[in-house]
């Protein structure tokens, strides 16, 4: 398979060619591998997808637009954020808009970098899975968005990145690298959305925090209902730095997010949040690693979701405490509501501890709407259907209320409410998740 995008600097073309060679020698992933267990990756046929047509990446998004020039389906999210430090818009993996680069941050696009730049170096700063999908991502990579916040700089307004996908039967690689310098602070919001096309979207996001840095990151996935979305988010958090990350997954036919967070410096901390809602025959697939490599580090994870109709969710997570990481505190919670008889949720939390003097715990729950909660509301005059909606929305918006980007809370709560209205009325039974 030849590299699909001939444009750009020579180092990028070489990178694509090497990745294409790797891809040719790799077998596609299968559910027999532990990391793909419970998934339906065996239904993905990679030979179905090819390069993005040149006409499919050279123009702005083509969906209904507002005065902002963005598709109407994402404009409300962007507008809810208010003033922003910068905005980048990509269409099918190619940058179509770069708005007002802030003086306090450096934003570089790899396809625009010359052959003497070191733009290729940041693309490998965070480990990503070494499999056929990673090689496919690199072989088709056109633009990567590289954001650097210098030491000591604090951005008060968010940097917003919108990835729009409307190319049918295409591989769409999306890559974002965020480096936050020592004692620096920033907010980054990344949105993936698109039309109802059969596409293979491969997002890779790398977040690197220097000593005492503070990064608030949010991702919103609203891809089309036929899209395969296989995403990886990797982060390294140095001494006394703090990462707060929230992911919202609503779109895609099959949508997977692998989150690997490495706490590499003493006193580092991460908060990992996610909320998801499955309808129809969607599948949301989450894999997480809270990797404690240094002493006195802290991680907290809360993932909550609901599945309706015949949708399926998967969560498997691992807290790993390496030798020498004494004083670690790590917590992992996954809770799921099953709203229809045909829906299913799998939840598998795990611990791997090679050190004493740690405080670690995990918890998971899968169940329907709680009958006692419903009865409490019905006894106060709330109709059954309304009671169910209130319970489900309250269950999910607990995560949104803790989002590191407050402006996203209301529009995402509205999006969850819209989806809940579309599914059949939840059926209750004892033992619901709380």
Residue pairs with C-beta under 8 A, 6 or more apart in sequence:
1 20
1 23
1 24
1 139
2 17
2 20
3 13
3 16
3 17
3 19
3 20
3 139
3 140
4 16
4 50
4 51
4 52
4 139
4 140
4 171
5 16
5 51
5 52
5 140
5 141
5 142
6 13
7 111
7 142
8 110
8 111
8 142
9 110
9 111
9 113
9 114
9 115
9 117
9 119
10 115
11 115
11 119
11 120
12 110
12 111
12 113
12 120
12 141
15 120
15 123
15 138
15 141
16 138
16 139
16 140
16 141
17 139
18 138
19 135
19 136
19 137
19 138
19 139
19 141
20 135
20 139
22 135
22 138
22 139
23 132
23 135
23 136
23 139
26 131
26 132
26 135
27 132
28 41
28 44
28 46
28 132
28 133
29 35
29 36
29 41
29 131
29 132
29 133
30 36
30 41
30 42
31 37
31 38
31 39
31 40
31 41
31 42
35 129
35 258
35 287
37 316
38 285
38 314
38 316
38 346
38 348
39 254
39 256
39 283
39 285
39 314
40 254
40 283
40 312
41 254
43 254
44 200
44 228
44 254
46 132
46 136
46 200
48 169
48 198
48 200
49 169
49 170
49 171
49 199
49 200
50 169
50 170
50 171
51 140
51 170
51 171
52 92
52 93
52 94
52 140
52 142
52 167
52 170
52 171
52 172
53 167
53 170
56 91
56 92
56 166
56 167
56 170
57 91
57 92
57 93
57 94
57 96
57 142
57 167
58 94
58 96
59 91
59 96
60 69
60 89
60 91
60 96
60 97
61 70
61 71
61 89
61 91
61 96
61 164
61 166
62 166
62 195
63 71
63 72
63 73
63 164
63 166
63 195
64 71
64 72
64 73
65 71
65 72
65 75
66 72
66 75
68 75
68 78
68 79
69 97
70 78
70 89
70 162
71 164
71 193
73 193
73 222
74 162
74 164
74 191
74 193
74 222
76 411
77 191
77 220
77 408
77 411
77 412
78 84
78 87
78 160
78 162
78 191
80 407
80 408
80 410
80 411
81 158
81 160
81 189
81 405
81 407
81 408
82 157
82 407
83 157
84 99
84 157
84 158
84 159
84 160
85 100
85 102
85 104
85 105
85 155
85 156
85 157
85 158
85 159
86 98
86 99
86 100
86 101
86 102
86 105
86 107
86 159
86 160
87 97
87 98
87 99
87 100
87 159
87 160
87 161
87 162
88 95
88 97
88 98
88 99
88 107
88 109
88 145
88 159
88 160
88 161
88 162
89 95
89 96
89 97
89 98
89 99
89 161
89 162
89 164
90 96
90 143
90 145
90 161
90 162
90 163
90 164
90 174
91 164
91 165
91 166
92 164
92 165
92 166
92 167
92 170
92 172
93 140
93 141
93 142
93 143
93 163
93 172
93 173
93 174
94 111
94 142
94 143
95 109
95 111
95 143
95 145
98 107
98 109
101 107
102 155
102 159
104 149
104 150
104 153
104 155
105 147
105 148
105 149
105 150
105 153
105 155
105 159
105 186
106 146
106 147
106 148
106 150
107 145
107 146
107 147
107 148
107 159
108 117
108 119
108 145
108 146
108 148
109 143
109 144
109 145
109 146
110 119
110 120
110 123
110 141
110 143
110 144
110 146
111 142
111 143
112 143
113 119
113 120
119 144
119 146
122 146
122 177
122 179
122 206
123 144
123 175
123 177
125 177
125 179
125 206
125 208
125 236
126 177
126 206
126 207
126 208
126 234
126 235
126 236
126 260
127 234
127 260
128 134
128 204
128 232
128 234
129 232
129 258
133 202
133 230
134 204
134 232
136 171
136 173
136 200
136 202
137 171
137 173
137 175
137 202
137 204
138 173
140 171
140 172
140 173
140 202
141 173
141 175
142 173
143 175
144 175
144 176
144 177
145 161
145 175
145 176
145 177
146 177
146 179
147 159
147 176
147 177
147 178
147 179
147 186
147 188
148 179
148 181
149 155
149 178
149 179
149 180
149 181
149 184
149 185
149 186
149 213
150 181
150 184
151 181
151 182
151 183
151 184
151 210
152 181
152 182
152 183
152 184
153 181
153 184
153 185
153 186
154 184
154 185
154 186
155 185
155 186
155 187
157 187
158 187
158 188
158 189
158 405
158 407
159 186
159 187
159 188
159 189
160 188
160 189
160 191
161 176
161 188
161 189
161 190
161 191
162 191
162 193
163 174
163 190
163 191
163 192
163 193
163 201
163 203
164 193
164 194
165 172
165 192
165 193
165 194
165 195
165 197
165 199
165 201
165 223
165 224
165 227
166 194
166 195
166 197
167 197
167 199
168 197
168 198
168 199
169 197
169 198
169 199
170 197
170 199
170 200
171 199
171 200
171 202
172 199
172 200
172 201
172 202
173 202
173 203
173 204
174 192
174 201
174 202
174 203
174 204
175 203
175 204
175 205
175 206
176 188
176 190
176 203
176 204
176 205
176 206
177 205
177 206
177 208
178 186
178 188
178 205
178 206
178 207
178 208
178 215
178 217
179 208
179 210
180 186
180 207
180 208
180 209
180 210
180 213
180 214
180 215
180 241
181 210
181 213
182 210
182 211
182 212
182 213
183 210
183 211
183 212
183 213
184 210
184 213
184 214
185 213
185 214
185 215
186 214
186 215
186 216
187 215
187 216
187 217
187 404
187 405
188 215
188 216
188 217
188 218
189 217
189 218
189 219
189 220
189 405
189 408
190 205
190 217
190 218
190 219
190 220
191 219
191 220
191 222
192 201
192 203
192 219
192 220
192 221
192 222
192 223
192 229
192 231
192 251
193 220
193 221
193 222
193 223
193 251
194 201
194 222
194 223
194 224
194 227
194 251
195 224
196 224
196 225
196 226
197 224
197 226
197 227
198 226
198 227
199 223
199 224
199 226
199 227
199 228
200 227
200 228
200 230
201 223
201 227
201 228
201 229
201 230
201 231
201 252
202 230
202 231
203 229
203 231
203 232
204 231
204 232
204 234
205 219
205 231
205 232
205 233
205 234
206 234
206 235
207 215
207 217
207 233
207 234
207 235
207 236
207 243
207 245
208 235
208 236
209 215
209 235
209 236
209 237
209 238
209 241
209 242
209 243
209 268
210 238
210 241
211 238
211 239
211 240
211 241
211 265
212 239
212 240
212 241
213 238
213 241
213 242
214 241
214 242
215 241
215 242
215 243
215 244
216 244
216 404
216 405
217 243
217 244
217 245
217 246
217 404
218 245
218 246
218 247
218 248
218 403
218 404
218 405
218 408
219 233
219 245
219 246
219 247
219 248
220 247
220 248
220 250
220 408
220 412
221 229
221 231
221 247
221 248
221 249
221 250
221 251
221 252
221 255
221 257
222 250
222 251
222 415
223 229
223 251
223 252
223 255
224 251
224 252
225 251
225 252
225 253
225 280
225 282
226 253
227 251
227 252
227 253
227 255
228 252
228 253
228 254
229 251
229 252
229 254
229 255
229 256
230 254
230 256
231 255
231 256
231 257
231 258
232 257
232 258
232 259
232 260
233 245
233 247
233 257
233 258
233 259
233 260
234 259
234 260
234 261
234 262
235 243
235 245
235 260
235 261
235 262
235 270
236 262
236 264
237 243
237 261
237 262
237 263
237 264
237 265
237 268
237 269
237 270
237 297
238 264
238 265
238 268
239 265
239 266
239 267
239 268
239 294
240 265
240 266
240 267
240 268
241 265
241 268
241 269
242 268
242 269
242 270
242 271
243 261
243 269
243 270
243 271
244 270
244 271
244 273
244 404
245 259
245 261
245 270
245 271
245 272
245 273
245 404
246 273
246 274
246 275
246 399
246 400
246 402
246 403
246 404
246 405
246 408
247 257
247 259
247 273
247 274
247 275
248 274
248 275
248 276
248 400
248 408
248 412
249 255
249 257
249 274
249 275
249 276
249 277
249 284
249 286
249 305
250 276
250 277
250 415
250 416
250 419
252 282
252 284
253 281
253 282
253 283
254 282
254 283
254 285
255 282
255 283
255 284
255 285
256 284
256 285
256 286
256 287
257 274
257 285
257 286
257 287
258 286
258 287
258 288
259 272
259 274
259 286
259 287
259 288
259 289
260 288
260 289
260 291
261 270
261 272
261 288
261 289
261 290
261 291
261 299
262 291
262 293
263 269
263 270
263 290
263 291
263 292
263 293
263 294
263 297
263 298
263 299
263 325
264 293
264 294
265 294
265 297
266 294
266 295
266 296
266 297
267 294
267 296
267 297
268 294
268 297
268 298
269 297
269 298
269 299
270 290
270 298
270 299
270 300
271 299
271 300
271 301
271 402
271 404
272 288
272 290
272 299
272 300
272 301
272 302
272 303
273 301
273 302
273 303
273 399
273 402
273 403
274 286
274 302
274 303
274 304
274 305
274 399
275 303
275 304
275 305
275 396
275 399
275 400
275 412
275 416
276 284
276 286
276 303
276 304
276 305
276 306
276 313
277 305
277 306
277 307
277 308
277 396
277 416
277 419
277 420
278 284
278 305
278 306
278 307
278 308
278 309
278 311
278 312
278 313
278 343
279 308
279 309
279 311
279 419
279 422
279 423
280 309
280 310
280 311
281 309
281 310
281 311
281 312
282 311
282 312
283 311
283 312
283 313
283 314
284 305
284 307
284 311
284 312
284 313
284 314
285 313
285 314
286 303
286 313
286 314
286 315
286 316
286 317
286 334
287 315
287 316
287 317
288 301
288 303
288 315
288 316
288 317
288 318
288 332
289 317
289 318
289 320
290 299
290 301
290 317
290 318
290 319
290 320
290 330
290 332
291 320
291 322
292 299
292 319
292 320
292 321
292 322
292 325
292 328
292 330
293 322
293 324
293 325
294 324
294 325
295 324
295 325
295 326
295 327
295 328
296 326
296 327
296 328
297 325
297 327
297 328
297 329
298 328
298 329
298 330
299 319
299 329
299 330
299 331
300 330
300 331
301 317
301 331
301 332
301 333
301 334
302 333
302 399
302 402
303 315
303 317
303 333
303 334
303 335
303 399
304 334
304 335
304 336
304 395
304 396
304 398
304 399
305 313
305 315
305 335
305 336
305 337
305 345
305 396
306 336
306 337
306 338
306 339
306 392
306 395
306 396
306 420
307 313
307 336
307 337
307 338
307 339
307 340
307 343
307 344
307 345
308 339
308 340
308 343
308 420
308 423
308 424
308 426
309 340
309 342
309 343
309 423
309 424
310 340
310 342
310 343
311 343
311 344
312 343
312 344
312 345
312 346
313 336
313 344
313 345
313 346
314 345
314 346
315 334
315 336
315 345
315 346
315 347
315 348
315 349
315 364
316 346
316 347
316 348
316 349
316 350
317 332
317 334
317 348
317 349
317 350
317 362
318 350
318 351
318 352
319 330
319 332
319 349
319 350
319 351
319 352
319 353
319 360
319 362
320 352
320 353
321 328
321 330
321 352
321 353
321 354
321 355
321 358
321 360
322 354
322 355
323 354
323 355
324 355
325 355
325 358
326 355
326 356
326 357
326 358
327 357
327 358
328 355
328 358
328 359
328 360
329 358
329 359
329 360
330 358
330 359
330 360
330 361
331 360
331 361
331 362
332 349
332 361
332 362
332 363
333 362
333 363
333 364
334 347
334 349
334 363
334 364
334 365
335 363
335 364
335 365
335 366
335 395
335 433
335 434
336 345
336 347
336 364
336 365
336 366
336 367
336 433
337 367
337 368
337 369
337 392
337 395
337 426
337 432
337 433
338 344
338 345
338 366
338 367
338 368
339 368
339 369
339 392
339 423
339 424
339 426
339 427
340 423
340 424
340 426
340 427
341 427
345 366
346 366
347 364
347 365
347 366
348 364
349 362
349 363
349 364
350 362
351 360
351 362
353 360
365 433
365 434
366 433
367 429
367 431
367 432
367 433
368 426
368 427
368 428
368 429
368 431
368 432
369 388
369 391
369 392
369 426
369 427
369 428
369 432
370 391
370 428
370 430
370 431
370 432
370 433
370 434
371 428
371 429
371 430
371 432
373 387
373 391
373 432
373 434
374 384
374 387
374 388
374 391
374 428
377 386
377 387
377 390
377 391
378 384
378 387
382 390
384 425
385 425
388 425
388 426
388 428
389 417
389 420
389 421
392 420
392 426
393 413
393 416
393 417
393 420
395 433
395 434
396 416
397 409
397 413
397 416
400 408
400 409
400 412
400 413
400 416
401 409
403 409
403 412
